[in-house]
């Protein structure tokens, strides 16, 4: 389904593209024997490989997602037997580490990551600009001025507030 310049908002379009990408990655994961392994798990695995066991707060920072999003992904991965949660120094803190099951799957996970990276580069070669650079630029612009502030500065919002 091609995206046109219809009434869909920016968020709707971004979610649609993400659904397409994640769906196709999930199908590839199933094709290579990683049924039940979700695309959203790979950033967790990569962060834990790079930094070792991490508190969920630190993991969220590494992944550049909210604490809630990281916590939900970790809970799913824990149910799948891919990560272990242990209490941290603070009673409220939970430390996340990879299980032996996840480590056994690393060759397949790394192969998928490499294939996905190559496919991303091929997709970007077809585009008039780098999707990754555009997304980074959007994130940086929103860090400088949050979207909530931008909405509040519109004439339409001023009439509502």
LOSE-986138 format. One line per 3 residues: number of its first residue (from 1); their letters; for each residue x, y, z of N, C-alpha, C, O, CB. Coordinates in Angstrom, 3 decimals, always signed. Glycine has a CB too. Example, Ala and Ser with C-alpha at 12.3 -4.5 7.8 and 13.67 -1.06 7.14 Angstrom:
residues 2
1> AS> +13.190:-5.690:+7.800:+12.300:-4.500:+7.800:+13.200:-3.300:+7.800:+14.236:-3.319:+8.465:+11.308:-4.473:+9.046  +12.850:-2.250:+7.080:+13.670:-1.060:+7.140:+12.900:+0.030:+7.870:+13.409:+1.138:+8.039:+14.084:-0.598:+5.725 .
END
This chain:
residues 161
1> XXX> +0.849:-1.183:+0.000:+0.000:+0.000:+0.000:+0.888:+1.237:+0.000:+1.627:+1.465:+0.957:-0.962:+0.003:+1.224  +0.828:+2.011:-1.023:+1.657:+3.202:-1.139:+1.082:+4.317:-0.277:-0.132:+4.470:-0.150:+1.766:+3.654:-2.608  +1.989:+5.089:+0.308:+1.572:+6.228:+1.116:+1.414:+7.427:+0.184:+2.307:+7.744:-0.602:+2.603:+6.528:+2.265 .
4> XXX> +0.286:+8.069:+0.286:+0.053:+9.274:-0.511:-0.017:+10.455:+0.435:+0.043:+10.291:+1.653:-1.253:+9.160:-1.364  -0.143:+11.630:-0.123:-0.227:+12.806:+0.738:-1.679:+13.052:+1.125:-2.241:+14.110:+0.842:+0.370:+14.049:+0.035  -2.271:+12.063:+1.772:-3.650:+12.157:+2.229:-3.712:+12.734:+3.632:-2.773:+13.389:+4.083:-4.322:+10.787:+2.191 .
7> XXX> -4.823:+12.490:+4.322:-5.029:+13.112:+5.616:-4.245:+12.461:+6.772:-4.285:+12.961:+7.897:-6.480:+13.089:+5.932  -3.540:+11.361:+6.510:-2.827:+10.689:+7.584:-1.777:+11.617:+8.174:-1.095:+12.345:+7.453:-2.179:+9.394:+7.079  -1.657:+11.579:+9.496:-0.661:+12.393:+10.162:+0.717:+11.763:+10.079:+0.874:+10.626:+9.632:-1.045:+12.613:+11.603 .
10> XXX> +1.693:+12.509:+10.510:+3.080:+12.047:+10.491:+3.253:+10.775:+11.322:+3.907:+9.827:+10.885:+4.013:+13.146:+11.013  +2.663:+10.759:+12.524:+2.779:+9.579:+13.382:+2.181:+8.346:+12.739:+2.746:+7.257:+12.839:+2.108:+9.831:+14.711  +1.042:+8.505:+12.077:+0.386:+7.383:+11.401:+1.288:+6.837:+10.305:+1.423:+5.623:+10.153:-0.976:+7.815:+10.810 .
13> XXX> +1.899:+7.726:+9.550:+2.791:+7.291:+8.473:+4.021:+6.585:+9.022:+4.436:+5.554:+8.491:+3.215:+8.483:+7.620  +4.608:+7.136:+10.087:+5.798:+6.498:+10.664:+5.459:+5.123:+11.219:+6.217:+4.171:+11.028:+6.400:+7.379:+11.772  +4.310:+5.012:+11.914:+3.901:+3.699:+12.436:+3.669:+2.707:+11.309:+4.019:+1.534:+11.433:+2.631:+3.829:+13.283 .
16> XXX> +3.081:+3.168:+10.209:+2.823:+2.291:+9.066:+4.140:+1.742:+8.501:+4.260:+0.541:+8.256:+2.041:+3.052:+7.966  +5.109:+2.611:+8.301:+6.411:+2.163:+7.782:+7.066:+1.205:+8.773:+7.623:+0.185:+8.370:+7.345:+3.375:+7.507  +7.003:+1.525:+10.065:+7.597:+0.649:+11.076:+6.904:-0.717:+11.091:+7.568:-1.743:+11.240:+7.511:+1.304:+12.468 .
19> XXX> +5.589:-0.736:+10.938:+4.856:-2.008:+10.882:+5.292:-2.848:+9.683:+5.446:-4.064:+9.798:+3.341:-1.751:+10.816  +5.491:-2.205:+8.540:+5.960:-2.928:+7.353:+7.338:-3.521:+7.614:+7.568:-4.706:+7.370:+6.003:-1.993:+6.119  +8.257:-2.692:+8.113:+9.624:-3.156:+8.366:+9.639:-4.273:+9.407:+10.238:-5.325:+9.182:+10.508:-1.988:+8.833 .
22> XXX> +8.980:-4.049:+10.550:+8.984:-5.057:+11.613:+8.313:-6.355:+11.171:+8.767:-7.443:+11.525:+8.285:-4.513:+12.854  +7.240:-6.243:+10.404:+6.564:-7.450:+9.915:+7.460:-8.282:+9.023:+7.515:-9.505:+9.147:+5.305:-7.080:+9.162  +8.165:-7.608:+8.117:+9.062:-8.344:+7.220:+10.266:-8.918:+7.960:+10.717:-10.020:+7.650:+9.537:-7.434:+6.094 .
25> XXX> +10.789:-8.179:+8.935:+11.903:-8.707:+9.737:+11.428:-9.920:+10.534:+12.134:-10.925:+10.621:+12.472:-7.613:+10.696  +10.236:-9.826:+11.112:+9.689:-10.956:+11.884:+9.523:-12.190:+11.002:+9.798:-13.307:+11.441:+8.332:-10.575:+12.514  +9.072:-11.995:+9.752:+8.932:-13.139:+8.842:+10.302:-13.742:+8.528:+10.440:-14.963:+8.456:+8.223:-12.712:+7.532 .
28> XXX> +11.309:-12.897:+8.343:+12.661:-13.410:+8.089:+13.182:-14.154:+9.314:+13.804:-15.208:+9.184:+13.623:-12.257:+7.713  +12.930:-13.608:+10.504:+13.359:-14.289:+11.735:+12.744:-15.685:+11.812:+13.426:-16.647:+12.165:+12.964:-13.462:+12.985  +11.469:-15.793:+11.486:+10.807:-17.101:+11.493:+11.425:-18.012:+10.442:+11.610:-19.205:+10.684:+9.291:-16.948:+11.241 .
31> XXX> +11.748:-17.456:+9.271:+12.352:-18.250:+8.195:+13.696:-18.856:+8.601:+14.052:-19.941:+8.139:+12.535:-17.387:+6.956  +14.441:-18.162:+9.460:+15.759:-18.681:+9.849:+15.723:-19.430:+11.182:+16.767:-19.753:+11.749:+16.760:-17.539:+9.936  +14.515:-19.701:+11.674:+14.392:-20.520:+12.881:+14.298:-19.745:+14.171:+14.443:-20.329:+15.245:+15.534:-21.430:+12.969 .
34> XXX> +14.058:-18.437:+14.103:+13.914:-17.641:+15.320:+12.455:-17.251:+15.545:+12.149:-16.086:+15.802:+14.794:-16.385:+15.245  +11.555:-18.237:+15.447:+10.138:-17.988:+15.728:+10.008:-17.428:+17.137:+10.660:-17.910:+18.063:+9.289:-19.292:+15.569  +9.184:-16.430:+17.297:+8.957:-15.859:+18.623:+9.985:-14.799:+19.017:+9.783:-14.077:+19.993:+8.959:-16.953:+19.645 .
37> XXX> +11.070:-14.702:+18.278:+12.056:-13.649:+18.537:+11.586:-12.423:+17.775:+11.371:-12.488:+16.565:+13.523:-14.081:+18.102  +11.426:-11.321:+18.463:+10.863:-10.124:+17.848:+11.960:-9.133:+17.465:+12.996:-9.071:+18.126:+9.863:-9.461:+18.797  +11.742:-8.369:+16.417:+12.743:-7.373:+16.005:+13.127:-6.409:+17.125:+14.268:-5.951:+17.186:+12.221:-6.582:+14.826 .
40> XXX> +12.187:-6.102:+18.005:+12.474:-5.152:+19.085:+13.427:-5.721:+20.136:+13.910:-4.979:+20.990:+11.182:-4.728:+19.754  +13.707:-7.035:+20.088:+14.633:-7.632:+21.048:+16.092:-7.334:+20.701:+16.937:-7.252:+21.592:+14.417:-9.136:+21.113  +16.389:-7.173:+19.418:+17.788:-7.033:+19.011:+18.502:-5.844:+19.636:+19.662:-5.994:+20.018:+17.864:-6.918:+17.530 .
43> XXX> +17.880:-4.660:+19.768:+18.592:-3.569:+20.447:+18.938:-3.904:+21.905:+19.972:-3.469:+22.413:+17.751:-2.299:+20.403  +18.077:-4.674:+22.572:+18.368:-5.095:+23.948:+19.575:-6.028:+23.947:+20.511:-5.851:+24.727:+17.132:-5.797:+24.592  +19.541:-7.019:+23.063:+20.648:-7.974:+22.978:+21.946:-7.242:+22.672:+22.968:-7.501:+23.307:+20.368:-9.045:+21.902 .
46> XXX> +21.915:-6.337:+21.711:+23.125:-5.608:+21.322:+23.656:-4.749:+22.467:+24.866:-4.682:+22.685:+22.844:-4.731:+20.102  +22.760:-4.095:+23.196:+23.188:-3.263:+24.328:+23.803:-4.112:+25.431:+24.820:-3.734:+26.014:+22.004:-2.463:+24.884  +23.190:-5.260:+25.721:+23.717:-6.128:+26.774:+25.037:-6.770:+26.365:+25.906:-6.984:+27.210:+22.702:-7.210:+27.122 .
49> XXX> +25.199:-7.077:+25.084:+26.483:-7.599:+24.607:+27.580:-6.548:+24.730:+28.711:-6.855:+25.105:+26.364:-8.067:+23.149  +27.231:-5.313:+24.412:+28.223:-4.240:+24.426:+28.591:-3.797:+25.840:+29.755:-3.507:+26.118:+27.706:-3.056:+23.645  +27.597:-3.744:+26.737:+27.827:-3.155:+28.054:+27.726:-4.133:+29.210:+28.045:-3.781:+30.346:+26.865:-2.058:+28.273 .
52> XXX> +27.286:-5.362:+28.940:+27.087:-6.302:+30.038:+25.750:-6.050:+30.713:+24.946:-5.261:+30.216:+28.228:-6.193:+31.058  +25.497:-6.712:+31.846:+24.219:-6.534:+32.539:+23.959:-5.051:+32.847:+24.864:-4.311:+33.234:+24.201:-7.358:+33.843  +22.702:-4.644:+32.666:+22.322:-3.242:+32.849:+21.010:-3.124:+33.612:+20.147:-3.997:+33.526:+22.204:-2.539:+31.495 .
55> XXX> +20.874:-2.045:+34.352:+19.584:-1.691:+34.932:+18.664:-1.295:+33.780:+19.128:-0.807:+32.750:+19.720:-0.528:+35.993  +17.369:-1.503:+33.955:+16.418:-1.181:+32.893:+16.542:+0.291:+32.505:+16.461:+0.620:+31.321:+14.972:-1.502:+33.339  +16.736:+1.175:+33.471:+16.894:+2.608:+33.187:+18.067:+2.842:+32.242:+17.953:+3.598:+31.278:+17.100:+3.403:+34.495 .
58> XXX> +19.203:+2.186:+32.522:+20.393:+2.338:+31.678:+20.186:+1.699:+30.310:+20.654:+2.216:+29.295:+21.617:+1.720:+32.364  +19.488:+0.585:+30.292:+19.168:-0.086:+29.032:+18.296:+0.824:+28.158:+18.519:+0.933:+26.952:+18.448:-1.437:+29.300  +17.317:+1.465:+28.767:+16.451:+2.396:+28.036:+17.286:+3.523:+27.432:+17.058:+3.919:+26.289:+15.357:+2.976:+28.970 .
61> XXX> +18.245:+4.038:+28.186:+19.122:+5.084:+27.676:+19.963:+4.609:+26.505:+20.127:+5.335:+25.525:+20.020:+5.586:+28.774  +20.493:+3.405:+26.596:+21.290:+2.834:+25.502:+20.458:+2.681:+24.234:+20.948:+2.899:+23.126:+21.869:+1.472:+25.914  +19.190:+2.304:+24.410:+18.306:+2.042:+23.276:+17.605:+3.307:+22.784:+16.990:+3.305:+21.718:+17.273:+0.999:+23.657 .
64> XXX> +17.698:+4.380:+23.558:+17.028:+5.644:+23.250:+15.513:+5.469:+23.187:+14.850:+5.952:+22.268:+17.543:+6.210:+21.924  +14.980:+4.761:+24.193:+13.540:+4.586:+24.343:+13.164:+4.949:+25.773:+14.038:+5.151:+26.615:+13.103:+3.122:+23.998  +11.869:+5.032:+26.049:+11.420:+5.330:+27.401:+11.675:+4.134:+28.321:+11.828:+3.000:+27.869:+9.924:+5.704:+27.403 .
67> XXX> +11.715:+4.419:+29.613:+11.863:+3.349:+30.604:+10.726:+2.343:+30.451:+10.943:+1.134:+30.538:+11.887:+3.929:+32.045  +9.513:+2.847:+30.223:+8.346:+1.972:+30.059:+8.511:+1.035:+28.859:+8.230:-0.159:+28.958:+7.072:+2.814:+29.893  +8.964:+1.576:+27.736:+9.154:+0.751:+26.534:+10.217:-0.314:+26.777:+10.035:-1.472:+26.400:+9.550:+1.631:+25.325 .
70> XXX> +11.329:+0.072:+27.406:+12.387:-0.900:+27.701:+11.877:-1.962:+28.666:+12.166:-3.146:+28.496:+13.628:-0.195:+28.292  +11.130:-1.551:+29.662:+10.596:-2.487:+30.651:+9.646:-3.494:+30.001:+9.689:-4.680:+30.327:+9.871:-1.725:+31.768  +8.795:-3.036:+29.091:+7.868:-3.939:+28.397:+8.618:-4.943:+27.533:+8.283:-6.127:+27.514:+6.888:-3.139:+27.532 .
73> XXX> +9.637:-4.465:+26.816:+10.421:-5.372:+25.972:+11.159:-6.392:+26.827:+11.184:-7.578:+26.499:+11.421:-4.583:+25.105  +11.755:-5.938:+27.917:+12.479:-6.844:+28.820:+11.524:-7.880:+29.406:+11.889:-9.048:+29.535:+13.172:-6.049:+29.957  +10.314:-7.473:+29.760:+9.334:-8.428:+30.311:+9.002:-9.508:+29.275:+8.916:-10.688:+29.613:+8.033:-7.689:+30.752 .
76> XXX> +8.816:-9.101:+28.018:+8.547:-10.075:+26.955:+9.735:-11.019:+26.781:+9.564:-12.229:+26.631:+8.238:-9.355:+25.623  +10.934:-10.450:+26.805:+12.133:-11.269:+26.626:+12.332:-12.220:+27.807:+12.804:-13.343:+27.632:+13.369:-10.374:+26.456  +11.975:-11.773:+28.993:+12.075:-12.626:+30.176:+11.121:-13.811:+30.055:+11.491:-14.946:+30.354:+11.770:-11.820:+31.457 .
79> XXX> +9.882:-13.540:+29.612:+8.915:-14.635:+29.419:+9.398:-15.622:+28.367:+9.092:-16.812:+28.440:+7.545:-14.077:+29.015  +10.159:-15.125:+27.377:+10.694:-15.992:+26.317:+11.981:-16.691:+26.749:+12.535:-17.491:+25.995:+10.951:-15.178:+25.050  +12.457:-16.393:+27.957:+13.669:-17.034:+28.464:+14.961:-16.469:+27.892:+15.998:-17.133:+27.927:+13.613:-18.489:+28.179 .
82> XXX> +14.908:-15.240:+27.363:+16.099:-14.644:+26.728:+16.910:-13.756:+27.666:+18.111:-13.570:+27.473:+15.683:-13.836:+25.525  +16.241:-13.206:+28.689:+16.949:-12.383:+29.669:+16.556:-12.827:+31.066:+15.509:-13.437:+31.288:+16.640:-10.874:+29.464  +17.442:-12.495:+31.997:+17.228:-12.778:+33.412:+17.181:-11.429:+34.127:+17.947:-10.521:+33.802:+18.363:-13.718:+34.004 .
85> XXX> +16.287:-11.301:+35.093:+16.170:-10.090:+35.898:+16.593:-10.403:+37.321:+16.135:-11.374:+37.924:+14.724:-9.529:+35.863  +17.472:-9.569:+37.845:+17.940:-9.745:+39.219:+17.851:-8.407:+39.929:+17.941:-7.358:+39.291:+19.397:-10.303:+39.260  +17.675:-8.434:+41.252:+17.606:-7.170:+41.983:+18.937:-6.421:+41.904:+20.008:-7.027:+41.887:+17.223:-7.421:+43.451 .
88> XXX> +18.846:-5.107:+41.858:+20.040:-4.271:+41.836:+20.377:-3.800:+43.242:+19.827:-4.303:+44.221:+19.846:-3.068:+40.900  +21.275:-2.841:+43.337:+21.685:-2.289:+44.628:+20.502:-1.608:+45.306:+20.370:-1.645:+46.530:+22.851:-1.292:+44.452  +19.656:-0.995:+44.512:+18.448:-0.338:+44.992:+17.307:-1.344:+44.832:+17.216:-2.009:+43.801:+18.158:+1.010:+44.207 .
91> XXX> +16.455:-1.461:+45.818:+15.367:-2.457:+45.779:+14.446:-2.267:+44.573:+13.841:-3.229:+44.100:+14.543:-2.382:+47.062  +14.337:-1.032:+44.073:+13.460:-0.771:+42.935:+14.136:-1.093:+41.610:+13.475:-1.189:+40.576:+13.011:+0.676:+42.943  +15.436:-1.257:+41.644:+16.203:-1.460:+40.409:+16.261:-2.946:+40.054:+16.426:-3.805:+40.920:+17.635:-0.890:+40.558 .
94> XXX> +16.118:-3.227:+38.742:+16.270:-4.599:+38.262:+17.378:-4.607:+37.220:+17.415:-3.764:+36.324:+14.926:-5.156:+37.668  +18.278:-5.571:+37.352:+19.411:-5.696:+36.437:+19.075:-6.780:+35.419:+18.642:-7.877:+35.770:+20.740:-6.032:+37.207  +19.285:-6.442:+34.152:+18.948:-7.334:+33.045:+20.225:-7.948:+32.498:+21.212:-7.247:+32.273:+18.177:-6.578:+31.927 .
97> XXX> +20.206:-9.254:+32.285:+21.345:-9.926:+31.646:+20.820:-11.005:+30.703:+19.698:-11.491:+30.846:+22.309:-10.545:+32.715  +21.658:-11.363:+29.744:+21.288:-12.399:+28.782:+21.352:-13.777:+29.425:+22.198:-14.030:+30.283:+22.204:-12.345:+27.551  +20.459:-14.662:+29.010:+20.471:-16.043:+29.487:+21.323:-16.895:+28.541:+21.746:-16.443:+27.477:+19.019:-16.611:+29.589 .
100> XXX> +21.555:-18.120:+28.957:+22.282:-19.061:+28.096:+21.503:-19.302:+26.801:+22.101:-19.468:+25.738:+22.526:-20.404:+28.835  +20.172:-19.320:+26.890:+19.345:-19.510:+25.694:+19.622:-18.392:+24.690:+19.799:-18.661:+23.502:+17.835:-19.545:+26.066  +19.661:-17.149:+25.150:+19.931:-16.017:+24.256:+21.332:-16.133:+23.673:+21.533:-15.884:+22.484:+19.771:-14.674:+25.007 .
103> XXX> +22.295:-16.507:+24.497:+23.677:-16.628:+24.010:+23.795:-17.726:+22.954:+24.576:-17.605:+22.010:+24.637:-16.920:+25.181  +23.016:-18.797:+23.116:+23.014:-19.869:+22.111:+22.451:-19.380:+20.774:+22.839:-19.877:+19.717:+22.196:-21.070:+22.614  +21.547:-18.417:+20.823:+20.921:-17.889:+19.610:+21.741:-16.776:+18.950:+21.398:-16.322:+17.858:+19.539:-17.370:+19.935 .
106> XXX> +22.818:-16.336:+19.602:+23.592:-15.201:+19.095:+24.055:-15.345:+17.648:+23.980:-14.365:+16.907:+24.782:-14.994:+19.960  +24.528:-16.508:+17.202:+24.931:-16.586:+15.793:+23.787:-16.239:+14.828:+24.001:-15.539:+13.839:+25.451:-17.983:+15.485  +22.580:-16.726:+15.115:+21.427:-16.412:+14.265:+21.024:-14.940:+14.407:+20.701:-14.281:+13.419:+20.235:-17.325:+14.620 .
109> XXX> +21.046:-14.435:+15.635:+20.683:-13.034:+15.875:+21.659:-12.109:+15.157:+21.247:-11.136:+14.525:+20.666:-12.723:+17.392  +22.948:-12.412:+15.254:+23.968:-11.584:+14.588:+23.844:-11.680:+13.068:+24.023:-10.683:+12.367:+25.385:-12.013:+15.029  +23.544:-12.857:+12.562:+23.378:-13.018:+11.112:+22.165:-12.214:+10.632:+22.221:-11.572:+9.583:+23.214:-14.523:+10.740 .
112> XXX> +21.083:-12.249:+11.392:+19.900:-11.458:+11.041:+20.232:-9.981:+11.073:+19.837:-9.235:+10.176:+18.732:-11.762:+11.997  +20.957:-9.549:+12.103:+21.316:-8.130:+12.220:+22.132:-7.692:+11.002:+21.889:-6.623:+10.443:+22.116:-7.871:+13.529  +23.091:-8.509:+10.594:+23.923:-8.189:+9.427:+23.067:-8.117:+8.162:+23.205:-7.187:+7.367:+25.045:-9.242:+9.254 .
115> XXX> +22.189:-9.095:+7.980:+21.326:-9.110:+6.793:+20.392:-7.903:+6.785:+20.178:-7.289:+5.740:+20.506:-10.413:+6.739  +19.838:-7.565:+7.941:+18.940:-6.416:+8.042:+19.688:-5.117:+7.754:+19.162:-4.229:+7.082:+18.294:-6.360:+9.436  +20.912:-5.007:+8.262:+21.719:-3.815:+8.003:+22.007:-3.674:+6.513:+21.908:-2.578:+5.960:+23.036:-3.872:+8.796 .
118> XXX> +22.359:-4.771:+5.868:+22.616:-4.733:+4.424:+21.347:-4.352:+3.652:+21.406:-3.574:+2.700:+23.146:-6.100:+3.935  +20.210:-4.899:+4.064:+18.945:-4.576:+3.398:+18.577:-3.105:+3.613:+18.044:-2.457:+2.713:+17.815:-5.488:+3.918  +18.863:-2.589:+4.800:+18.606:-1.173:+5.089:+19.446:-0.287:+4.181:+18.957:+0.702:+3.636:+18.904:-0.852:+6.571 .
121> XXX> +20.711:-0.650:+4.023:+21.592:+0.127:+3.147:+21.106:+0.090:+1.701:+21.167:+1.101:+1.001:+23.029:-0.403:+3.230  +20.624:-1.066:+1.250:+20.095:-1.180:-0.116:+18.819:-0.341:-0.271:+18.626:+0.315:-1.294:+19.806:-2.665:-0.466  +17.954:-0.364:+0.745:+16.740:+0.456:+0.702:+17.103:+1.937:+0.651:+16.548:+2.689:-0.150:+15.843:+0.166:+1.926 .
124> XXX> +18.028:+2.348:+1.501:+18.419:+3.754:+1.522:+19.038:+4.199:+0.201:+18.916:+5.361:-0.186:+19.395:+4.003:+2.654  +19.702:+3.274:-0.492:+20.292:+3.610:-1.795:+19.212:+3.951:-2.823:+19.474:+4.669:-3.788:+21.153:+2.444:-2.309  +18.001:+3.438:-2.614:+16.885:+3.740:-3.519:+16.195:+5.056:-3.180:+15.448:+5.596:-3.997:+15.869:+2.615:-3.481 .
127> XXX> +16.440:+5.567:-1.998:+15.739:+6.769:-1.538:+16.503:+8.025:-1.940:+17.713:+7.974:-2.161:+15.548:+6.732:-0.011  +15.808:+9.139:-2.034:+16.490:+10.383:-2.396:+17.335:+10.961:-1.258:+18.057:+11.937:-1.460:+15.474:+11.408:-2.833  +17.251:+10.361:-0.052:+18.034:+10.813:+1.101:+18.128:+9.672:+2.102:+17.373:+8.702:+2.025:+17.397:+12.081:+1.759 .
130> XXX> +19.039:+9.792:+3.024:+19.245:+8.757:+4.030:+18.122:+8.784:+5.059:+17.909:+9.791:+5.735:+20.605:+8.937:+4.719  +17.415:+7.682:+5.170:+16.343:+7.582:+6.154:+16.906:+7.703:+7.570:+16.320:+8.386:+8.410:+15.582:+6.253:+5.990  +18.040:+7.045:+7.847:+18.645:+7.128:+9.179:+19.041:+8.561:+9.508:+18.814:+9.021:+10.627:+19.870:+6.209:+9.273 .
133> XXX> +19.630:+9.271:+8.549:+20.025:+10.657:+8.799:+18.788:+11.527:+9.044:+18.803:+12.403:+9.909:+20.846:+11.211:+7.609  +17.729:+11.284:+8.289:+16.494:+12.040:+8.468:+15.907:+11.786:+9.861:+15.514:+12.727:+10.550:+15.468:+11.666:+7.374  +15.849:+10.519:+10.273:+15.309:+10.195:+11.596:+16.162:+10.807:+12.700:+15.628:+11.304:+13.692:+15.221:+8.676:+11.782 .
136> XXX> +17.484:+10.775:+12.537:+18.375:+11.415:+13.519:+18.113:+12.915:+13.580:+18.077:+13.500:+14.662:+19.858:+11.148:+13.168  +17.929:+13.538:+12.409:+17.668:+14.981:+12.364:+16.336:+15.312:+13.039:+16.228:+16.321:+13.737:+17.664:+15.482:+10.903  +15.324:+14.469:+12.835:+14.029:+14.678:+13.488:+14.190:+14.586:+14.999:+13.703:+15.449:+15.728:+12.988:+13.645:+12.992 .
139> XXX> +14.874:+13.540:+15.476:+15.074:+13.362:+16.919:+15.823:+14.553:+17.515:+15.463:+15.040:+18.587:+15.846:+12.058:+17.199  +16.860:+15.020:+16.825:+17.625:+16.167:+17.321:+16.764:+17.428:+17.369:+16.839:+18.194:+18.330:+18.858:+16.407:+16.438  +15.948:+17.647:+16.337:+15.062:+18.814:+16.318:+14.058:+18.747:+17.467:+13.751:+19.767:+18.083:+14.321:+18.910:+14.968 .
142> XXX> +13.547:+17.549:+17.758:+12.576:+17.397:+18.838:+13.226:+17.490:+20.210:+12.559:+17.835:+21.185:+11.853:+16.076:+18.705  +14.515:+17.190:+20.301:+15.229:+17.406:+21.559:+15.428:+18.903:+21.797:+15.335:+19.376:+22.929:+16.595:+16.672:+21.548  +15.701:+19.639:+20.726:+15.867:+21.095:+20.851:+14.547:+21.761:+21.235:+14.514:+22.645:+22.090:+16.400:+21.695:+19.530 .
145> XXX> +13.458:+21.327:+20.593:+12.139:+21.890:+20.878:+11.130:+20.759:+20.791:+10.833:+20.276:+19.698:+11.775:+23.057:+19.886  +10.595:+20.324:+21.944:+9.640:+19.209:+21.951:+8.415:+19.496:+21.088:+8.016:+20.648:+20.914:+9.201:+18.905:+23.377  +7.835:+18.438:+20.559:+6.673:+18.562:+19.690:+5.507:+19.201:+20.440:+4.730:+19.948:+19.846:+6.266:+17.190:+19.140 .
148> XXX> +5.375:+18.915:+21.744:+4.310:+19.535:+22.550:+4.429:+21.048:+22.481:+3.426:+21.745:+22.332:+4.377:+19.058:+24.028  +5.640:+21.556:+22.586:+5.855:+22.998:+22.500:+5.499:+23.518:+21.111:+4.889:+24.578:+20.971:+7.312:+23.345:+22.838  +5.881:+22.768:+20.099:+5.581:+23.161:+18.725:+4.067:+23.219:+18.488:+3.567:+24.122:+17.818:+6.237:+22.182:+17.735 .
151> XXX> +3.343:+22.231:+19.056:+1.882:+22.233:+18.917:+1.306:+23.473:+19.606:+0.455:+24.168:+19.051:+1.262:+20.929:+19.521  +1.777:+23.733:+20.806:+1.278:+24.865:+21.579:+1.511:+26.212:+20.918:+0.800:+27.176:+21.200:+1.912:+24.867:+22.921  +2.494:+26.282:+20.047:+2.819:+27.539:+19.371:+1.980:+27.776:+18.118:+2.102:+28.826:+17.487:+4.281:+27.556:+19.005 .
154> XXX> +1.137:+26.824:+17.751:+0.329:+26.996:+16.532:-0.876:+27.893:+16.813:-1.341:+27.999:+17.948:-0.145:+25.621:+15.990  -1.364:+28.531:+15.763:-2.559:+29.364:+15.887:-3.746:+28.532:+16.348:-4.530:+28.978:+17.185:-2.880:+30.052:+14.551  -3.884:+27.324:+15.808:-5.003:+26.461:+16.173:-4.979:+26.128:+17.662:-6.026:+26.128:+18.309:-4.973:+25.174:+15.345 .
157> XXX> -3.799:+25.846:+18.214:-3.693:+25.519:+19.634:-3.979:+26.739:+20.501:-4.600:+26.621:+21.558:-2.303:+24.964:+19.951  -3.534:+27.896:+20.063:-3.779:+29.130:+20.839:-5.278:+29.381:+20.999:-5.729:+29.904:+22.018:-3.110:+30.349:+20.151  -6.037:+28.998:+19.974:-7.483:+29.172:+20.071:-8.115:+28.205:+21.070:-9.184:+28.476:+21.617:-8.118:+28.988:+18.706 .
160> XX> -7.441:+27.069:+21.304:-7.964:+26.052:+22.209:-7.547:+26.272:+23.655:-8.260:+25.896:+24.585:-7.513:+24.696:+21.761  -6.390:+26.882:+23.828:-5.827:+27.010:+25.175:-6.263:+28.277:+25.874:-5.867:+28.521:+27.014:-4.329:+26.970:+25.113 .
END
